[in-house]
Amino acid sequence: MRLSLQRSLALCAILFTATVATPPAEAASKETIAMSVGRLLEEGHYTRQKLNEEVSKKFLQTYLEMLDFSHLFFTQEDVDTLNAKYGISIAGDVLLGTLKPAYEIYGLYTKRVDERVAKIKELLKQPMDFKSGAMVEVSRQKSPWPKNEAEADQLWRGRIANELLQEHLSEHPIEPAPQLVGRRYDRLARNVHEQDKDEQMKLFLDALAQAYDPHSEYLSKADMKNFSINMGLSLVGIGAMLRSEDGYAKIESLVPGGPAQVDGRLKVGDRITAVAQGPADYTDVREMRLDKVVEMIRGKKGTRVRLLVIPSDATDPSRRKNVELVRDEIKLKDQEARADIIIKKDENGDPIKLGWLTLPSFYADMDRHQKSTTRDVLALLKRLKKENIAGLVVDLRRNGGGSLEEALSLTGLFLKSGPIVQTKDYNGSIRISPDPDAAMAYSGPLIVLTSRQSASASEIFAAALQDYGRAVIIGDKNTFGKGTVQTILPIGRFASLLGNHSDEDGALKLTSQKFYRVAGGSTQLHGVASDIVLPCLTVLLEFG
């Protein structure tokens, strides 16, 4: 069992399925995959919630919001009609292998997008008044759907005016604003039409899983392939993790040691508006599918890519910055533990040595030839102790999690003995995981540095040392706040009566347990509170 955010869980799934030697098997039908996902959620999820009317309502709402994130294409009239038709039955349809609702709802979404794009093209032909004092609500994911088409038309007039104004004021204009905005929405419509039945099913089943909890997810074959690339021995790119938000490819995180992180100009929260290959002209990528944007940014080692981005701290939405990076190989060793020595003066002015241990993730020792977090940290601690350090800082600020076993064994390096974490199953049974090794590798003064990006296994480590009074926790007010355990279940194993399975069927990332601190509290939502809170440069209110 492993704990982590999305990337680490994906790695667990890839490595687990790769160890099973089975002959190739044909992929299950979409209907069989849907039934398997439904049954696994009912029987395997921590809540054991049945696919009843309550789940149906949440499932439908989640699917509609995945399609129409900004609440701009559907109207409330559409939502009411869909709720009347599918609101109490859509989850039960999955158990019957019926995917008709998925395709029909997606078909309605496609129709609404086509209708809206046609209206936008007409609107762009008309003169636009930029001198009015009208207000435009740019971020609408928490706003209600427009009541009807007339209200939607009014919202879109303001939205298009805002986009045209941004492009008029842009520091790096690519082409006349009306043509640029028009092409952007043509691309949006094209992307919507490009989603085939497999991708529509992926989105539909993903919505079902997330109706249970935000960490459960259906992983399609394409997802598994992308995770395999990201978690392989090496990558060639710029080292930026992206996510799609409101039409932009947004920087979610930067890989330590990657070109983007080393360069320092790209920041978490920056939004990419255009991409260029070397000296070539920019290609506008707003409203482009995320996988297409990623494909444009990836390339051969040593080649150059230019990004036009809206800075995360920009108060002016027309502001842009041009970032040119050289693609490079990103090796896994950049994710390994590393140590530094900092020399400071004490109150008497005498120099003292402090150890600084940076831990980007809790990577697992999957076979005897690979390194593990605990083994690497133990070697680093021995070197630091030879330098007679007076204290140690363990930096977990960007550590999103990893192996539970490594979290347990690493915590044990700083404790004599005792329980480290408790896990609770759906039936209420509790398992206490103790320190696996009675030896104590380091007994001196200890600080654990955390942030809102410290999650899952990092929270187990920090919470245990805090509960034992072994370390002082310093950093953001709280860590991420993830107190659940996910398991990766290959769908093919459950879809085939013969026992064979195919990677074509994807997998289900399923929340199966909750974990609790030594003292009994949960890190879910609240995270691990810092003993000493440091000022934060960026307050990410919705991160966690």
Buried (B, 14 or more C-beta within 10 A) or exposed (E): BBBBBBBBBBBBBBBBBEEEEEEEBEBBEBBBBBBBBBBBBBEBBBEEBBBEEEBBBBBBBBBBBBBBBBBBBBBBBBBEEBBEBBBBBBBBBBBEBBBEBBEEBBEBBBEBBBBBBEBBBEBBEEEBEEEEEEEBEEEBEEEEBBEEBEBBEEBBBBBBBBBBBBBBBBEEEBEEBBEBBBBBBBBBBBBBEEBEEBBBBBBBBBBBBBBBBEBBBBBBBEBBEBBBBBBEEEBBBBBBBBEBBBBBBBBBBBBBBBBBBBBEBBBBBBBBBBBBBEEEEBBBBBBBBBEBBBEBBBBEEEBBBBBBBBBBEBEEBEBBBBBEBEBBBBEBEBBBBBBEEEEEEEEEEEEBBBBBBBBBBBBBBBEEEEBBBBBBBBEBBEEBBEEEBBBBBBBBBBBBBBBBBBBBBBBBBBBEEBBBBBBBEBEEEEEEBBBEBEEEBBEEEBBBBBBBBBBBBBBBBBBBBBBBEBBBBBBBBBBBBBBBBBBBBBBBBBBBEEEBBBBBBBBBBBBBBBBBBBEEEBBBEBBBBBEEEEEEEEEBEEBB
